Amino acid sequence: MSTPARNWMFCGFMAVAAFFVFTEHRAHAIEWLPYLLLLACPLMHLFHGHGGHGGHEHEEEQKKT
């Protein structure tokens, strides 16, 4: 079997497997959604770019002049 055909077969198998995993374990996963939301808050604080805080230095320089 050629490589592209093998890749399509693998993708099809993974799609079917993902569908069945999702449908069978949906009730268990929904239980954890509030906890995942609470976990996302500190992770967003850690990994957020903080790019909006750059203006503070310019205000201090303007006050000195």
mmCIF file as Biopython writes it, N, C-alpha, C and O atoms, coordinates in Angstrom:
data_model
#
loop_
_atom_site.group_PDB
_atom_site.id
_atom_site.type_symbol
_atom_site.label_atom_id
_atom_site.label_alt_id
_atom_site.label_comp_id
_atom_site.label_asym_id
_atom_site.label_entity_id
_atom_site.label_seq_id
_atom_site.pdbx_PDB_ins_code
_atom_site.Cartn_x
_atom_site.Cartn_y
_atom_site.Cartn_z
_atom_site.occupancy
_atom_site.B_iso_or_equiv
_atom_site.auth_seq_id
_atom_site.auth_asym_id
_atom_site.pdbx_PDB_model_num
ATOM 1   N N  . MET A ? 1  ? 0.840   -1.178 0.000  1.0 0.0 1  A 1 
ATOM 2   C CA . MET A ? 1  ? 0.000   0.000  0.000  1.0 0.0 1  A 1 
ATOM 3   C C  . MET A ? 1  ? 0.886   1.243  0.000  1.0 0.0 1  A 1 
ATOM 4   O O  . MET A ? 1  ? 1.920   1.273  0.668  1.0 0.0 1  A 1 
ATOM 5   N N  . SER A ? 2  ? 0.486   2.253  -0.740 1.0 0.0 2  A 1 
ATOM 6   C CA . SER A ? 2  ? 1.287   3.467  -0.822 1.0 0.0 2  A 1 
ATOM 7   C C  . SER A ? 2  ? 1.104   4.311  0.434  1.0 0.0 2  A 1 
ATOM 8   O O  . SER A ? 2  ? 0.168   4.119  1.209  1.0 0.0 2  A 1 
ATOM 9   N N  . THR A ? 3  ? 2.013   5.235  0.604  1.0 0.0 3  A 1 
ATOM 10  C CA . THR A ? 3  ? 2.007   6.069  1.814  1.0 0.0 3  A 1 
ATOM 11  C C  . THR A ? 3  ? 0.781   6.981  1.891  1.0 0.0 3  A 1 
ATOM 12  O O  . THR A ? 3  ? 0.187   7.066  2.966  1.0 0.0 3  A 1 
ATOM 13  N N  . PRO A ? 4  ? 0.359   7.671  0.818  1.0 0.0 4  A 1 
ATOM 14  C CA . PRO A ? 4  ? -0.837  8.527  0.943  1.0 0.0 4  A 1 
ATOM 15  C C  . PRO A ? 4  ? -2.093  7.730  1.326  1.0 0.0 4  A 1 
ATOM 16  O O  . PRO A ? 4  ? -2.903  8.203  2.123  1.0 0.0 4  A 1 
ATOM 17  N N  . ALA A ? 5  ? -2.258  6.546  0.775  1.0 0.0 5  A 1 
ATOM 18  C CA . ALA A ? 5  ? -3.421  5.731  1.121  1.0 0.0 5  A 1 
ATOM 19  C C  . ALA A ? 5  ? -3.354  5.311  2.591  1.0 0.0 5  A 1 
ATOM 20  O O  . ALA A ? 5  ? -4.374  5.278  3.279  1.0 0.0 5  A 1 
ATOM 21  N N  . ARG A ? 6  ? -2.174  4.997  3.054  1.0 0.0 6  A 1 
ATOM 22  C CA . ARG A ? 6  ? -2.000  4.611  4.454  1.0 0.0 6  A 1 
ATOM 23  C C  . ARG A ? 6  ? -2.316  5.790  5.379  1.0 0.0 6  A 1 
ATOM 24  O O  . ARG A ? 6  ? -2.918  5.611  6.438  1.0 0.0 6  A 1 
ATOM 25  N N  . ASN A ? 7  ? -1.910  6.989  4.974  1.0 0.0 7  A 1 
ATOM 26  C CA . ASN A ? 7  ? -2.207  8.185  5.776  1.0 0.0 7  A 1 
ATOM 27  C C  . ASN A ? 7  ? -3.716  8.425  5.864  1.0 0.0 7  A 1 
ATOM 28  O O  . ASN A ? 7  ? -4.230  8.747  6.935  1.0 0.0 7  A 1 
ATOM 29  N N  . TRP A ? 8  ? -4.437  8.266  4.730  1.0 0.0 8  A 1 
ATOM 30  C CA . TRP A ? 8  ? -5.881  8.450  4.741  1.0 0.0 8  A 1 
ATOM 31  C C  . TRP A ? 8  ? -6.570  7.403  5.614  1.0 0.0 8  A 1 
ATOM 32  O O  . TRP A ? 8  ? -7.527  7.711  6.324  1.0 0.0 8  A 1 
ATOM 33  N N  . MET A ? 9  ? -6.083  6.175  5.560  1.0 0.0 9  A 1 
ATOM 34  C CA . MET A ? 9  ? -6.659  5.126  6.398  1.0 0.0 9  A 1 
ATOM 35  C C  . MET A ? 9  ? -6.438  5.432  7.874  1.0 0.0 9  A 1 
ATOM 36  O O  . MET A ? 9  ? -7.337  5.234  8.691  1.0 0.0 9  A 1 
ATOM 37  N N  . PHE A ? 10 ? -5.252  5.909  8.218  1.0 0.0 10 A 1 
ATOM 38  C CA . PHE A ? 10 ? -4.951  6.255  9.594  1.0 0.0 10 A 1 
ATOM 39  C C  . PHE A ? 10 ? -5.823  7.410  10.066 1.0 0.0 10 A 1 
ATOM 40  O O  . PHE A ? 10 ? -6.344  7.374  11.180 1.0 0.0 10 A 1 
ATOM 41  N N  . CYS A ? 11 ? -5.989  8.435  9.232  1.0 0.0 11 A 1 
ATOM 42  C CA . CYS A ? 11 ? -6.833  9.580  9.597  1.0 0.0 11 A 1 
ATOM 43  C C  . CYS A ? 11 ? -8.287  9.148  9.775  1.0 0.0 11 A 1 
ATOM 44  O O  . CYS A ? 11 ? -8.963  9.609  10.695 1.0 0.0 11 A 1 
ATOM 45  N N  . GLY A ? 12 ? -8.766  8.275  8.906  1.0 0.0 12 A 1 
ATOM 46  C CA . GLY A ? 12 ? -10.133 7.773  9.037  1.0 0.0 12 A 1 
ATOM 47  C C  . GLY A ? 12 ? -10.316 6.975  10.317 1.0 0.0 12 A 1 
ATOM 48  O O  . GLY A ? 12 ? -11.318 7.136  11.013 1.0 0.0 12 A 1 
ATOM 49  N N  . PHE A ? 13 ? -9.357  6.118  10.630 1.0 0.0 13 A 1 
ATOM 50  C CA . PHE A ? 13 ? -9.426  5.337  11.857 1.0 0.0 13 A 1 
ATOM 51  C C  . PHE A ? 13 ? -9.421  6.246  13.078 1.0 0.0 13 A 1 
ATOM 52  O O  . PHE A ? 13 ? -10.187 6.029  14.017 1.0 0.0 13 A 1 
ATOM 53  N N  . MET A ? 14 ? -8.570  7.253  13.073 1.0 0.0 14 A 1 
ATOM 54  C CA . MET A ? 14 ? -8.493  8.178  14.202 1.0 0.0 14 A 1 
ATOM 55  C C  . MET A ? 14 ? -9.790  8.981  14.354 1.0 0.0 14 A 1 
ATOM 56  O O  . MET A ? 14 ? -10.210 9.260  15.478 1.0 0.0 14 A 1 
ATOM 57  N N  . ALA A ? 15 ? -10.426 9.353  13.245 1.0 0.0 15 A 1 
ATOM 58  C CA . ALA A ? 15 ? -11.688 10.087 13.318 1.0 0.0 15 A 1 
ATOM 59  C C  . ALA A ? 15 ? -12.782 9.217  13.927 1.0 0.0 15 A 1 
ATOM 60  O O  . ALA A ? 15 ? -13.549 9.682  14.770 1.0 0.0 15 A 1 
ATOM 61  N N  . VAL A ? 16 ? -12.856 7.952  13.503 1.0 0.0 16 A 1 
ATOM 62  C CA . VAL A ? 16 ? -13.859 7.040  14.062 1.0 0.0 16 A 1 
ATOM 63  C C  . VAL A ? 16 ? -13.579 6.798  15.541 1.0 0.0 16 A 1 
ATOM 64  O O  . VAL A ? 16 ? -14.503 6.802  16.355 1.0 0.0 16 A 1 
ATOM 65  N N  . ALA A ? 17 ? -12.315 6.586  15.894 1.0 0.0 17 A 1 
ATOM 66  C CA . ALA A ? 17 ? -11.956 6.348  17.290 1.0 0.0 17 A 1 
ATOM 67  C C  . ALA A ? 17 ? -12.273 7.572  18.146 1.0 0.0 17 A 1 
ATOM 68  O O  . ALA A ? 17 ? -12.786 7.430  19.256 1.0 0.0 17 A 1 
ATOM 69  N N  . ALA A ? 18 ? -11.976 8.769  17.649 1.0 0.0 18 A 1 
ATOM 70  C CA . ALA A ? 18 ? -12.267 9.993  18.405 1.0 0.0 18 A 1 
ATOM 71  C C  . ALA A ? 18 ? -13.770 10.169 18.610 1.0 0.0 18 A 1 
ATOM 72  O O  . ALA A ? 18 ? -14.212 10.608 19.671 1.0 0.0 18 A 1 
ATOM 73  N N  . PHE A ? 19 ? -14.546 9.825  17.591 1.0 0.0 19 A 1 
ATOM 74  C CA . PHE A ? 19 ? -16.002 9.924  17.715 1.0 0.0 19 A 1 
ATOM 75  C C  . PHE A ? 19 ? -16.519 9.007  18.815 1.0 0.0 19 A 1 
ATOM 76  O O  . PHE A ? 19 ? -17.321 9.425  19.650 1.0 0.0 19 A 1 
ATOM 77  N N  . PHE A ? 20 ? -16.066 7.765  18.817 1.0 0.0 20 A 1 
ATOM 78  C CA . PHE A ? 20 ? -16.550 6.823  19.819 1.0 0.0 20 A 1 
ATOM 79  C C  . PHE A ? 20 ? -16.046 7.172  21.218 1.0 0.0 20 A 1 
ATOM 80  O O  . PHE A ? 20 ? -16.782 7.008  22.190 1.0 0.0 20 A 1 
ATOM 81  N N  . VAL A ? 21 ? -14.831 7.640  21.337 1.0 0.0 21 A 1 
ATOM 82  C CA . VAL A ? 21 ? -14.329 8.060  22.651 1.0 0.0 21 A 1 
ATOM 83  C C  . VAL A ? 21 ? -15.141 9.244  23.157 1.0 0.0 21 A 1 
ATOM 84  O O  . VAL A ? 21 ? -15.498 9.294  24.334 1.0 0.0 21 A 1 
ATOM 85  N N  . PHE A ? 22 ? -15.435 10.192 22.284 1.0 0.0 22 A 1 
ATOM 86  C CA . PHE A ? 22 ? -16.214 11.363 22.687 1.0 0.0 22 A 1 
ATOM 87  C C  . PHE A ? 22 ? -17.621 10.968 23.121 1.0 0.0 22 A 1 
ATOM 88  O O  . PHE A ? 22 ? -18.102 11.431 24.155 1.0 0.0 22 A 1 
ATOM 89  N N  . THR A ? 23 ? -18.288 10.112 22.336 1.0 0.0 23 A 1 
ATOM 90  C CA . THR A ? 23 ? -19.663 9.766  22.666 1.0 0.0 23 A 1 
ATOM 91  C C  . THR A ? 23 ? -19.752 8.898  23.921 1.0 0.0 23 A 1 
ATOM 92  O O  . THR A ? 23 ? -20.709 9.024  24.685 1.0 0.0 23 A 1 
ATOM 93  N N  . GLU A ? 24 ? -18.788 8.035  24.141 1.0 0.0 24 A 1 
ATOM 94  C CA . GLU A ? 24 ? -18.843 7.144  25.303 1.0 0.0 24 A 1 
ATOM 95  C C  . GLU A ? 24 ? -18.442 7.837  26.600 1.0 0.0 24 A 1 
ATOM 96  O O  . GLU A ? 24 ? -18.937 7.473  27.666 1.0 0.0 24 A 1 
ATOM 97  N N  . HIS A ? 25 ? -17.563 8.820  26.530 1.0 0.0 25 A 1 
ATOM 98  C CA . HIS A ? 25 ? -17.031 9.440  27.740 1.0 0.0 25 A 1 
ATOM 99  C C  . HIS A ? 25 ? -17.494 10.885 27.925 1.0 0.0 25 A 1 
ATOM 100 O O  . HIS A ? 25 ? -16.939 11.620 28.742 1.0 0.0 25 A 1 
ATOM 101 N N  . ARG A ? 26 ? -18.494 11.281 27.178 1.0 0.0 26 A 1 
ATOM 102 C CA . ARG A ? 26 ? -18.972 12.663 27.258 1.0 0.0 26 A 1 
ATOM 103 C C  . ARG A ? 26 ? -19.488 12.996 28.661 1.0 0.0 26 A 1 
ATOM 104 O O  . ARG A ? 26 ? -19.213 14.081 29.173 1.0 0.0 26 A 1 
ATOM 105 N N  . ALA A ? 27 ? -20.217 12.095 29.277 1.0 0.0 27 A 1 
ATOM 106 C CA . ALA A ? 27 ? -20.777 12.356 30.607 1.0 0.0 27 A 1 
ATOM 107 C C  . ALA A ? 27 ? -19.666 12.540 31.636 1.0 0.0 27 A 1 
ATOM 108 O O  . ALA A ? 27 ? -19.783 13.371 32.536 1.0 0.0 27 A 1 
ATOM 109 N N  . HIS A ? 28 ? -18.601 11.775 31.508 1.0 0.0 28 A 1 
ATOM 110 C CA . HIS A ? 28 ? -17.501 11.903 32.457 1.0 0.0 28 A 1 
ATOM 111 C C  . HIS A ? 28 ? -16.719 13.189 32.236 1.0 0.0 28 A 1 
ATOM 112 O O  . HIS A ? 28 ? -16.249 13.806 33.192 1.0 0.0 28 A 1 
ATOM 113 N N  . ALA A ? 29 ? -16.581 13.588 30.994 1.0 0.0 29 A 1 
ATOM 114 C CA . ALA A ? 29 ? -15.804 14.794 30.687 1.0 0.0 29 A 1 
ATOM 115 C C  . ALA A ? 29 ? -16.540 16.053 31.114 1.0 0.0 29 A 1 
ATOM 116 O O  . ALA A ? 29 ? -15.909 17.019 31.544 1.0 0.0 29 A 1 
ATOM 117 N N  . ILE A ? 30 ? -17.871 16.059 31.002 1.0 0.0 30 A 1 
ATOM 118 C CA . ILE A ? 30 ? -18.644 17.249 31.361 1.0 0.0 30 A 1 
ATOM 119 C C  . ILE A ? 30 ? -18.543 17.521 32.862 1.0 0.0 30 A 1 
ATOM 120 O O  . ILE A ? 30 ? -18.622 18.676 33.281 1.0 0.0 30 A 1 
ATOM 121 N N  . GLU A ? 31 ? -18.372 16.488 33.669 1.0 0.0 31 A 1 
ATOM 122 C CA . GLU A ? 31 ? -18.208 16.682 35.104 1.0 0.0 31 A 1 
ATOM 123 C C  . GLU A ? 31 ? -16.988 17.534 35.439 1.0 0.0 31 A 1 
ATOM 124 O O  . GLU A ? 31 ? -16.990 18.268 36.427 1.0 0.0 31 A 1 
ATOM 125 N N  . TRP A ? 32 ? -15.967 17.439 34.632 1.0 0.0 32 A 1 
ATOM 126 C CA . TRP A ? 32 ? -14.698 18.116 34.919 1.0 0.0 32 A 1 
ATOM 127 C C  . TRP A ? 32 ? -14.600 19.506 34.311 1.0 0.0 32 A 1 
ATOM 128 O O  . TRP A ? 32 ? -13.617 20.203 34.563 1.0 0.0 32 A 1 
ATOM 129 N N  . LEU A ? 33 ? -15.566 19.936 33.529 1.0 0.0 33 A 1 
ATOM 130 C CA . LEU A ? 33 ? -15.472 21.243 32.875 1.0 0.0 33 A 1 
ATOM 131 C C  . LEU A ? 33 ? -15.355 22.418 33.857 1.0 0.0 33 A 1 
ATOM 132 O O  . LEU A ? 33 ? -14.551 23.313 33.597 1.0 0.0 33 A 1 
ATOM 133 N N  . PRO A ? 34 ? -16.100 22.474 34.962 1.0 0.0 34 A 1 
ATOM 134 C CA . PRO A ? 34 ? -15.902 23.607 35.887 1.0 0.0 34 A 1 
ATOM 135 C C  . PRO A ? 34 ? -14.486 23.651 36.466 1.0 0.0 34 A 1 
ATOM 136 O O  . PRO A ? 34 ? -13.917 24.726 36.654 1.0 0.0 34 A 1 
ATOM 137 N N  . TYR A ? 35 ? -13.928 22.478 36.744 1.0 0.0 35 A 1 
ATOM 138 C CA . TYR A ? 35 ? -12.566 22.446 37.289 1.0 0.0 35 A 1 
ATOM 139 C C  . TYR A ? 35 ? -11.547 22.861 36.237 1.0 0.0 35 A 1 
ATOM 140 O O  . TYR A ? 35 ? -10.553 23.510 36.561 1.0 0.0 35 A 1 
ATOM 141 N N  . LEU A ? 36 ? -11.782 22.496 34.991 1.0 0.0 36 A 1 
ATOM 142 C CA . LEU A ? 36 ? -10.879 22.919 33.924 1.0 0.0 36 A 1 
ATOM 143 C C  . LEU A ? 36 ? -10.930 24.432 33.721 1.0 0.0 36 A 1 
ATOM 144 O O  . LEU A ? 36 ? -9.916  25.062 33.421 1.0 0.0 36 A 1 
ATOM 145 N N  . LEU A ? 37 ? -12.108 25.000 33.886 1.0 0.0 37 A 1 
ATOM 146 C CA . LEU A ? 37 ? -12.242 26.457 33.789 1.0 0.0 37 A 1 
ATOM 147 C C  . LEU A ? 37 ? -11.470 27.147 34.908 1.0 0.0 37 A 1 
ATOM 148 O O  . LEU A ? 37 ? -10.786 28.144 34.674 1.0 0.0 37 A 1 
ATOM 149 N N  . LEU A ? 38 ? -11.580 26.619 36.120 1.0 0.0 38 A 1 
ATOM 150 C CA . LEU A ? 38 ? -10.834 27.191 37.242 1.0 0.0 38 A 1 
ATOM 151 C C  . LEU A ? 38 ? -9.330  27.015 37.057 1.0 0.0 38 A 1 
ATOM 152 O O  . LEU A ? 38 ? -8.554  27.885 37.452 1.0 0.0 38 A 1 
ATOM 153 N N  . LEU A ? 39 ? -8.919  25.919 36.473 1.0 0.0 39 A 1 
ATOM 154 C CA . LEU A ? 39 ? -7.505  25.694 36.205 1.0 0.0 39 A 1 
ATOM 155 C C  . LEU A ? 39 ? -6.994  26.610 35.103 1.0 0.0 39 A 1 
ATOM 156 O O  . LEU A ? 39 ? -5.825  26.994 35.107 1.0 0.0 39 A 1 
ATOM 157 N N  . ALA A ? 40 ? -7.854  26.960 34.167 1.0 0.0 40 A 1 
ATOM 158 C CA . ALA A ? 40 ? -7.443  27.824 33.062 1.0 0.0 40 A 1 
ATOM 159 C C  . ALA A ? 40 ? -7.120  29.239 33.530 1.0 0.0 40 A 1 
ATOM 160 O O  . ALA A ? 40 ? -6.286  29.911 32.922 1.0 0.0 40 A 1 
ATOM 161 N N  . CYS A ? 41 ? -7.759  29.701 34.594 1.0 0.0 41 A 1 
ATOM 162 C CA . CYS A ? 41 ? -7.534  31.076 35.061 1.0 0.0 41 A 1 
ATOM 163 C C  . CYS A ? 41 ? -6.077  31.323 35.468 1.0 0.0 41 A 1 
ATOM 164 O O  . CYS A ? 41 ? -5.468  32.262 34.956 1.0 0.0 41 A 1 
ATOM 165 N N  . PRO A ? 42 ? -5.492  30.519 36.366 1.0 0.0 42 A 1 
ATOM 166 C CA . PRO A ? 42 ? -4.093  30.785 36.710 1.0 0.0 42 A 1 
ATOM 167 C C  . PRO A ? 42 ? -3.144  30.527 35.543 1.0 0.0 42 A 1 
ATOM 168 O O  . PRO A ? 42 ? -2.107  31.181 35.430 1.0 0.0 42 A 1 
ATOM 169 N N  . LEU A ? 43 ? -3.488  29.586 34.686 1.0 0.0 43 A 1 
ATOM 170 C CA . LEU A ? 43 ? -2.628  29.333 33.532 1.0 0.0 43 A 1 
ATOM 171 C C  . LEU A ? 43 ? -2.634  30.523 32.580 1.0 0.0 43 A 1 
ATOM 172 O O  . LEU A ? 43 ? -1.603  30.853 31.995 1.0 0.0 43 A 1 
ATOM 173 N N  . MET A ? 44 ? -3.786  31.169 32.421 1.0 0.0 44 A 1 
ATOM 174 C CA . MET A ? 44 ? -3.843  32.349 31.567 1.0 0.0 44 A 1 
ATOM 175 C C  . MET A ? 44 ? -3.045  33.491 32.179 1.0 0.0 44 A 1 
ATOM 176 O O  . MET A ? 44 ? -2.419  34.264 31.454 1.0 0.0 44 A 1 
ATOM 177 N N  . HIS A ? 45 ? -3.059  33.606 33.491 1.0 0.0 45 A 1 
ATOM 178 C CA . HIS A ? 45 ? -2.266  34.648 34.139 1.0 0.0 45 A 1 
ATOM 179 C C  . HIS A ? 45 ? -0.775  34.386 33.975 1.0 0.0 45 A 1 
ATOM 180 O O  . HIS A ? 45 ? 0.007   35.322 33.808 1.0 0.0 45 A 1 
ATOM 181 N N  . LEU A ? 46 ? -0.381  33.127 34.023 1.0 0.0 46 A 1 
ATOM 182 C CA . LEU A ? 46 ? 1.032   32.795 33.875 1.0 0.0 46 A 1 
ATOM 183 C C  . LEU A ? 46 ? 1.536   33.024 32.455 1.0 0.0 46 A 1 
ATOM 184 O O  . LEU A ? 46 ? 2.634   33.541 32.251 1.0 0.0 46 A 1 
ATOM 185 N N  . PHE A ? 47 ? 0.719   32.631 31.473 1.0 0.0 47 A 1 
ATOM 186 C CA . PHE A ? 47 ? 1.192   32.628 30.095 1.0 0.0 47 A 1 
ATOM 187 C C  . PHE A ? 47 ? 0.699   33.804 29.272 1.0 0.0 47 A 1 
ATOM 188 O O  . PHE A ? 47 ? 0.984   33.880 28.076 1.0 0.0 47 A 1 
ATOM 189 N N  . HIS A ? 48 ? -0.026  34.712 29.877 1.0 0.0 48 A 1 
ATOM 190 C CA . HIS A ? 48 ? -0.488  35.885 29.145 1.0 0.0 48 A 1 
ATOM 191 C C  . HIS A ? 48 ? 0.706   36.780 28.841 1.0 0.0 48 A 1 
ATOM 192 O O  . HIS A ? 48 ? 1.630   36.877 29.649 1.0 0.0 48 A 1 
ATOM 193 N N  . GLY A ? 49 ? 0.694   37.429 27.689 1.0 0.0 49 A 1 
ATOM 194 C CA . GLY A ? 49 ? 1.842   38.200 27.242 1.0 0.0 49 A 1 
ATOM 195 C C  . GLY A ? 49 ? 2.143   39.435 28.053 1.0 0.0 49 A 1 
ATOM 196 O O  . GLY A ? 49 ? 3.284   39.896 28.032 1.0 0.0 49 A 1 
ATOM 197 N N  . HIS A ? 50 ? 1.193   39.994 28.764 1.0 0.0 50 A 1 
ATOM 198 C CA . HIS A ? 50 ? 1.370   41.223 29.528 1.0 0.0 50 A 1 
ATOM 199 C C  . HIS A ? 50 ? 1.894   42.352 28.644 1.0 0.0 50 A 1 
ATOM 200 O O  . HIS A ? 50 ? 2.660   43.198 29.104 1.0 0.0 50 A 1 
ATOM 201 N N  . GLY A ? 51 ? 1.492   42.368 27.407 1.0 0.0 51 A 1 
ATOM 202 C CA . GLY A ? 51 ? 1.958   43.395 26.490 1.0 0.0 51 A 1 
ATOM 203 C C  . GLY A ? 51 ? 1.304   44.746 26.719 1.0 0.0 51 A 1 
ATOM 204 O O  . GLY A ? 51 ? 1.839   45.764 26.280 1.0 0.0 51 A 1 
ATOM 205 N N  . GLY A ? 52 ? 0.173   44.786 27.387 1.0 0.0 52 A 1 
ATOM 206 C CA . GLY A ? 52 ? -0.534  46.037 27.599 1.0 0.0 52 A 1 
ATOM 207 C C  . GLY A ? 52 ? 0.031   46.873 28.727 1.0 0.0 52 A 1 
ATOM 208 O O  . GLY A ? 52 ? -0.470  47.971 28.971 1.0 0.0 52 A 1 
ATOM 209 N N  . HIS A ? 53 ? 1.037   46.409 29.418 1.0 0.0 53 A 1 
ATOM 210 C CA . HIS A ? 53 ? 1.567   47.125 30.566 1.0 0.0 53 A 1 
ATOM 211 C C  . HIS A ? 53 ? 2.809   47.947 30.226 1.0 0.0 53 A 1 
ATOM 212 O O  . HIS A ? 53 ? 3.513   48.388 31.134 1.0 0.0 53 A 1 
ATOM 213 N N  . GLY A ? 54 ? 3.085   48.156 28.982 1.0 0.0 54 A 1 
ATOM 214 C CA . GLY A ? 54 ? 4.304   48.854 28.598 1.0 0.0 54 A 1 
ATOM 215 C C  . GLY A ? 54 ? 4.236   50.365 28.770 1.0 0.0 54 A 1 
ATOM 216 O O  . GLY A ? 54 ? 5.276   51.022 28.772 1.0 0.0 54 A 1 
ATOM 217 N N  . GLY A ? 55 ? 3.058   50.926 28.912 1.0 0.0 55 A 1 
ATOM 218 C CA . GLY A ? 55 ? 2.924   52.370 28.971 1.0 0.0 55 A 1 
ATOM 219 C C  . GLY A ? 55 ? 3.314   52.992 30.295 1.0 0.0 55 A 1 
ATOM 220 O O  . GLY A ? 55 ? 3.442   54.215 30.361 1.0 0.0 55 A 1 
ATOM 221 N N  . HIS A ? 56 ? 3.507   52.231 31.340 1.0 0.0 56 A 1 
ATOM 222 C CA . HIS A ? 56 ? 3.793   52.787 32.654 1.0 0.0 56 A 1 
ATOM 223 C C  . HIS A ? 56 ? 5.145   53.489 32.707 1.0 0.0 56 A 1 
ATOM 224 O O  . HIS A ? 56 ? 5.290   54.503 33.391 1.0 0.0 56 A 1 
ATOM 225 N N  . GLU A ? 57 ? 6.111   52.972 32.010 1.0 0.0 57 A 1 
ATOM 226 C CA . GLU A ? 57 ? 7.449   53.586 32.026 1.0 0.0 57 A 1 
ATOM 227 C C  . GLU A ? 57 ? 7.425   54.961 31.371 1.0 0.0 57 A 1 
ATOM 228 O O  . GLU A ? 57 ? 8.131   55.862 31.824 1.0 0.0 57 A 1 
ATOM 229 N N  . HIS A ? 58 ? 6.649   55.143 30.339 1.0 0.0 58 A 1 
ATOM 230 C CA . HIS A ? 58 ? 6.602   56.405 29.629 1.0 0.0 58 A 1 
ATOM 231 C C  . HIS A ? 58 ? 5.956   57.489 30.488 1.0 0.0 58 A 1 
ATOM 232 O O  . HIS A ? 58 ? 6.334   58.657 30.396 1.0 0.0 58 A 1 
ATOM 233 N N  . GLU A ? 59 ? 4.995   57.118 31.315 1.0 0.0 59 A 1 
ATOM 234 C CA . GLU A ? 59 ? 4.369   58.105 32.184 1.0 0.0 59 A 1 
ATOM 235 C C  . GLU A ? 59 ? 5.350   58.645 33.205 1.0 0.0 59 A 1 
ATOM 236 O O  . GLU A ? 59 ? 5.337   59.839 33.506 1.0 0.0 59 A 1 
ATOM 237 N N  . GLU A ? 60 ? 6.207   57.775 33.746 1.0 0.0 60 A 1 
ATOM 238 C CA . GLU A ? 60 ? 7.194   58.211 34.724 1.0 0.0 60 A 1 
ATOM 239 C C  . GLU A ? 60 ? 8.214   59.135 34.083 1.0 0.0 60 A 1 
ATOM 240 O O  . GLU A ? 60 ? 8.639   60.105 34.711 1.0 0.0 60 A 1 
ATOM 241 N N  . GLU A ? 61 ? 8.622   58.857 32.840 1.0 0.0 61 A 1 
ATOM 242 C CA . GLU A ? 61 ? 9.596   59.701 32.144 1.0 0.0 61 A 1 
ATOM 243 C C  . GLU A ? 61 ? 9.017   61.077 31.864 1.0 0.0 61 A 1 
ATOM 244 O O  . GLU A ? 61 ? 9.735   62.074 31.940 1.0 0.0 61 A 1 
ATOM 245 N N  . GLN A ? 62 ? 7.738   61.148 31.543 1.0 0.0 62 A 1 
ATOM 246 C CA . GLN A ? 62 ? 7.123   62.426 31.244 1.0 0.0 62 A 1 
ATOM 247 C C  . GLN A ? 62 ? 6.994   63.284 32.511 1.0 0.0 62 A 1 
ATOM 248 O O  . GLN A ? 62 ? 7.084   64.509 32.433 1.0 0.0 62 A 1 
ATOM 249 N N  . LYS A ? 63 ? 6.787   62.659 33.667 1.0 0.0 63 A 1 
ATOM 250 C CA . LYS A ? 63 ? 6.682   63.413 34.905 1.0 0.0 63 A 1 
ATOM 251 C C  . LYS A ? 63 ? 8.003   64.027 35.304 1.0 0.0 63 A 1 
ATOM 252 O O  . LYS A ? 63 ? 8.019   65.091 35.921 1.0 0.0 63 A 1 
ATOM 253 N N  . LYS A ? 64 ? 9.133   63.381 34.966 1.0 0.0 64 A 1 
ATOM 254 C CA . LYS A ? 64 ? 10.454  63.865 35.341 1.0 0.0 64 A 1 
ATOM 255 C C  . LYS A ? 64 ? 10.840  65.119 34.550 1.0 0.0 64 A 1 
ATOM 256 O O  . LYS A ? 64 ? 11.584  65.956 35.060 1.0 0.0 64 A 1 
ATOM 257 N N  . THR A ? 65 ? 10.351  65.263 33.319 1.0 0.0 65 A 1 
ATOM 258 C CA . THR A ? 65 ? 10.737  66.415 32.501 1.0 0.0 65 A 1 
ATOM 259 C C  . THR A ? 65 ? 9.884   67.614 32.765 1.0 0.0 65 A 1 
ATOM 260 O O  . THR A ? 65 ? 10.086  68.662 32.153 1.0 0.0 65 A 1 
#
